[in-house]
Amino acid sequence: MNGGFWAYVALTKPRIVELLLVTTIPTMVLAERGWPSITLMVATVCGGALAAGGANAINMVIDRDIDALMERTRHRPLVTGALTPRRALIFAFLLEVAAAAVLVWSANVLAAALALSATAFYVVIYSLWLKRSSKQNIVIGGAAGAVPVLVGWAAVTNSLGWAPVVLFAVIFLWTPPHFWALAIRHQDDYRAAGVPMLPVVTPIRETIASMVRYCVVLVAVSLVLVPVADLGLIYGITALVFGVAFVIGTVRLGSDPTEAKSMRLFSFSITYVTVLFVAVMADVLILG
């Protein structure tokens, strides 16, 4: 069965790509200490989206057997037969080639290499190895989702430094509580598919205790960015207020760990990371 345009779009997991790219432009603004060229921003975002979309497409090929067992993923194009694995892999390969070409042409080789390394890490370390074998799957594998900040910084400066490393750490620490909130809601799906997400293999309250620990460290690391990147009150106050709210929300989930509350925390975690990076950009553009 031949897939149409929307089947190929679904392969890229566009909502995940959108979330990853929320971090790219503010990072580029921070690296430039102002607005980079529009051409560079658009090209870097497009290159990053192509690379992330290709990685997600490969992930769907790898996971098509377990996707068929889970309620929330059983309508994906490789499960329904809208696309064949061969077509999906060809599509993914073309996306990665296009990503490399766009980033090399518009930015530099370092930015392109970082984007492709994120794909390799996500596919090999997370999808092929950790996802089905370790409860630490999303902790380690989630590092791939933190690479876009490195790509954005490298696109502007053709180098790396402590500021992008701290931003990488922020996304790395944010990913486990963000994803485990979703996994609590869909733990029956992961259990049916034999995927050892933390809420499946440990009691919910232990999972939430781990989430709280990550949130506390996340807040501390987010504030390290103030001296490291020479940011001011706009970012500092935002990071503190929204970080404390994230911690409190997670603690409250522990007192009443319902699926509805876990999804509210999941939604807030998206708001948190979006607001945090917008604050980075606002601080640079307003306070200089």
N, C-alpha and C positions, 0 to 999 in steps of 0.2 A: 504494500500500500504506500503510495507516494505521499510525502508530507507537503503541505503548503507552507506559505510564508510564516504563519503564526506558530507552526510546529517548530520551525528553526529558531524563531524568537524564544519560544519556551525552553529550548535546549540551553540557552545562555543564562537562565535564571535571572531575568532582568531586575527583579527587585533586590536581589543580593548585589548585583553589579552596581546598582544605584547607591546602595548603602556604602559600598567600598569607595566609590568615587566622591562621596560627600567629604571625605578627608583630603582629597587630592588638591583642590584649588586653594583652600586655606593654607595648606602646607607650602604651596608655591608662593602665595602672598607673603608668608613668613620668610621664606628663603630670599625673596626679592626685596623684602622690607617695603613693599608697595605692590602695585599691579604689574605682573609680568605682561608681555605682549599677548594680545588676544589670540593671535595665531598659535603661540606656544601653548597657551592654556587649553584651547580647543583641541589641538593635536594631541596633547598629553592625555587629556580626558578620553579622547577617542581611542588612542592607543591602549590605555589602561583598560577601557571597557572591552575592547577586542580581546585582549589577553585574558581577562577574567571570564569573559563569555566562552572562550575556547576551553578554558580549564573546567568550567561548569559543564560544558557539553561532554567532555571526556569523562567527568565524574558520573554523568547520567548513563553513559555506556557501561561503565564499571558496575554501577549500582542498579542496573535494570532488573536484576533478579529480586533484590530486596525491596525495590520500589513497588514491585507488583504485590508485595505482602502488606504494605502500609497504606492505610486509608488516605492520608494526605498526599501521597505520591503516586497513587495508582492511575492517575489520569495523565501522567507524563507521556510524551510522545513515543518513547521507546517501549513503554509498557502497553500502550494502546495499539501499537503497530503503525502509527502515523509516520514513523521514520524507522529505517533499518539501522543497526549499529554501524554498518559500513558507511552509509550516508552521513551519519552523525560524526564519525571520526574524520571523514574527509572535510566536512564543514569546520570541525574544530581545528584541524591542521591549517586550513586556509585562514581562519581567524588569527591563529598564532603568527603565521607568516605576515599577515597584514599588520598585526600589532607591532612586530619587530620593525617592519619597513617604515611605518608611520613614526615610531619613536626615534629610530636612527635618523630619519630625514628631518624631523622637526626639532629634535632635542639632541641626543647623543647616544653613543653605544652603551654607556653605563645605565642609562634609564631603560633602554631596551633589554639589556641583560638582566636587570633586576626584575622586570615584568615577566620575562620568560622563566626566571628562576622560581618565581612564585608559582607559576603553573606547574613546573616540575615538582616542587615541594608538595603542592596540593594533591597532585595526581599520585605520586609515588609514595610519599610519606603518609599522607592522610587517607586517600581513597583506597589504595592498594594494600596498605599495611595496617595502620593504626585503627581505622574506623571499625573494623570487624574483630580486632584482637585486643584492644586495650581501653579501659575506662578513662585513660588520659588522652583519648583520641582527639577531642576537640581542643584540649589544652595545647598540645604540641602542634597538631595540624592547623590550628587556628592562626599560627604564625603567618601562613600564606596571606591571610586577610589583612595583615598589618603592613605588608610590603608596599601598597600604593602610596603611603606617605614617603617612603624612600624613593620611589619612582618620581613623585612630584618634586621632591627636593633636588634629586639628581638632574632632572630636566632643566631646572633653573641654574644650578651651580656647577654641574658636571663633577660633583664630589659629594661626600657625605660628611656628617659631623655629629656632635653630641645632641643638638636639637632634634634632628630627625630620628636619632636613636631613642630619645625619650618619647617622641610621638609614636614610634613603633611599639615601645613598651606599653604605652597607654592602650593602644588597640589590642595588643596581645593579652593584657590583663582584663580588658573589658569583655573579650570574647567568651570566656567560660561562663560568667554569670548571665550574660546575654543569652547564650545558647541553651544553657541548662534550664533557664526559665521556660523556654519553648519545649525542651525535652520533657519537663514535668508534665506539660499538657499532653504530649504525644508519647508518653512512656509505654503505653500499650502497643503502639505501632512498633517502636524499637524492640520491645520484648518479643513480639510476633516475628520480627525479622532477624532476631538473634544478634542485634547490634548492642554492644555493652556500654551504652550511654550511662553516665553516672547515676541518674535517677532510676535506672533499671537494675543496677547491680548493688546499689547501696540504699539504705532507708532514706526517704525524702528529707527528713530533718538533717541527716548527715550531709546530703547534697546541698541543702540550703546553708548549712554551716560553712561548707567550702565556698559557696557563693559569697557569703559575708566576708570571709577572709580575703578573697580576691578583690572585692569592692573596696575594702579598707586600704589595701596596698595600692589599688588603682588611684584612689583619691590622693594618697601621698605622692605617688609618681607624677600625677597630673600637675601637682603644685611645684614639683622640681623644675618644670618647664619655665616657671617665672624667672628664676635667676639664669638658667641655662640659655634661654632664648631672649632674655631681656624684655620680658612682657610686663604689663602694668596691672592696674586695678581692674580693668574690664575683664581681662581673662582670669586674674587671680580670684576675684570675688565669684565669678561664674563657676569656676572649677570647684571652689569650696562649697558653694550653696548647692549646686546640682549634684556634686559628689556625695555630700552628706545626705541629700534626699535619696540618692541611689542606695546608700547603706541602710538608711531607715526603712525604705521600702522592702529591701531584702530581709531585714530582721523581722519586719511585720509579716512577711510571707511565712517565715518559720513558725509563727504563732498560730497561723491558720492556712496551711498549705493547700489551698484549693486550686483547681485547674483555672478557674476564672481569674483568681488573683495572680497566678503565675503568668498568665497572658497579659495582664495589666502591667506587671513588672517588665515583661518582655517588650511591650510597647514603650514603656518609659525608658528602657535602656537605649532604644533607638533615638528617642528624643534627647537623651543625655549626650550621646556621642555627637549628634548633630549640633546641638547648642554649644558644646565644648569647642568644636572646630570653628563654628561661626564666631565664637568669642575670640579665638586666636586671630582670625581675620580682622574683626572689628578693632581689636586692641592695636594691631599694626597700623591700620588705616586711619584710626582716630587719634591715637596717642603717639604714633610714630615709633 
